[in-house]
């Protein structure tokens, strides 16, 4: 055993413990945020129920339309990121040029990105 084994082990133990503590705090904060959103949504629904029928339905339709648009935008972003990862992976693996077509592995994320974008632009319902 060399002189760096114990300090390295202690460092790794503290780092892993700190990481899990961070994950716990982030998880707790996310749960609290979702609770607040649910509370405010409930309060909004109570007020919508008190409104005339036309105004309340319009508000609900607008919220559904905004959620659908946000979901489509997230799919577009995910497709572009995955497409970029596929292209970057192909370029990176092509640089090694081992005589085998290893760079074709980059086609997997590339096609996943194309499928996400195709779904978003062609197949997803438009509002």
C-alpha positions in Angstrom: 0.0 0.0 0.0 1.3 3.4 -0.8 0.9 6.6 1.1 -2.0 7.9 -1.1 -4.4 5.0 -0.6 -6.0 6.1 2.7 -6.4 9.8 1.7 -7.8 8.8 -1.6 -10.3 6.4 0.0 -11.3 9.1 2.4 -11.7 11.7 -0.4 -13.8 9.3 -2.4 -16.0 8.4 0.6 -16.6 12.1 1.4 -17.2 12.9 -2.3 -19.8 10.1 -2.7 -21.5 11.1 0.6 -21.7 14.7 -0.6 -23.1 13.6 -3.9 -25.9 11.6 -2.3 -26.6 14.5 0.1 -26.9 16.8 -2.9 -29.2 14.4 -4.7 -31.4 14.2 -1.5 -31.7 18.0 -1.3 -32.5 18.3 -5.0 -35.1 15.6 -4.7 -36.7 17.2 -1.6 -36.8 20.6 -3.4 -38.4 19.1 -6.4 -41.1 17.4 -4.3 -41.8 20.7 -2.6 -42.1 22.5 -5.9 -44.6 19.9 -7.2 -46.6 20.2 -4.0 -46.8 24.0 -4.5 -47.8 23.7 -8.1 -50.5 21.2 -7.2 -51.8 23.6 -4.5 -51.9 26.6 -6.9 -53.5 24.5 -9.6 -56.2 23.4 -7.1 -56.8 27.0 -6.1 -57.0 28.0 -9.7 -59.5 25.2 -10.4 -61.7 26.4 -7.5 -61.8 29.9 -9.0 -62.5 28.5 -12.5 -65.4 26.5 -11.1 -66.8 29.8 -9.7 -66.5 31.5 -13.1 -69.1 31.5 -15.9 -68.8 28.3 -18.0 -67.3 30.1 -21.1 -64.4 31.7 -19.2 -63.4 28.6 -17.3 -63.4 26.3 -20.3 -61.3 28.8 -22.3 -58.8 28.9 -19.4 -58.6 25.1 -19.3 -58.2 24.9 -23.1 -55.4 27.4 -23.0 -53.6 25.5 -20.3 -53.9 22.3 -22.3 -52.6 24.1 -25.4 -49.6 25.5 -23.5 -48.8 22.1 -22.1 -48.9 20.5 -25.6 -46.7 23.2 -27.1 -44.2 22.9 -24.2 -44.1 19.1 -24.8 -43.5 19.6 -28.5 -40.7 22.1 -27.9 -39.0 19.7 -25.4 -39.2 16.9 -28.0 -37.7 19.2 -30.6 -34.8 20.1 -28.2 -34.2 16.4 -27.3 -34.2 15.5 -31.0 -31.7 18.2 -31.9 -29.4 17.3 -29.0 -29.5 13.6 -29.9 -28.9 14.4 -33.5 -25.9 16.5 -32.5 -24.5 13.7 -30.3 -24.8 11.3 -33.2 -22.9 13.5 -35.6 -20.3 14.4 -32.9 -19.8 10.7 -32.1 -19.4 9.8 -35.8 -16.7 12.5 -36.2 -15.0 11.5 -33.0 -14.8 7.8 -33.8 -13.8 8.5 -37.4 -10.7 10.3 -36.1 -9.4 7.0 -34.7 -9.7 5.3 -38.2 -8.9 1.7 -37.0 -9.7 0.2 -40.4 -13.1 -0.8 -39.2 -16.2 1.3 -39.7 -16.6 2.0 -36.0 -17.8 5.5 -36.6 -21.1 4.1 -37.8 -22.1 3.6 -34.2 -22.9 7.3 -34.3 -25.8 6.5 -36.6 -27.8 5.1 -33.6 -28.2 8.4 -31.8 -28.4 10.2 -35.1 -31.4 8.2 -36.2 -33.0 8.5 -32.7 -32.7 12.3 -33.1 -34.2 12.1 -36.6 -37.1 10.0 -35.3 -37.8 12.5 -32.5 -37.8 15.4 -34.9 -39.9 13.5 -37.5 -42.4 12.8 -34.7 -42.5 16.4 -33.7 -42.8 17.9 -37.1 -44.8 15.2 -39.0 -46.8 13.0 -36.6 -47.5 15.0 -33.5 -50.9 16.7 -33.3 -50.8 20.4 -34.0 -52.9 22.8 -31.9 
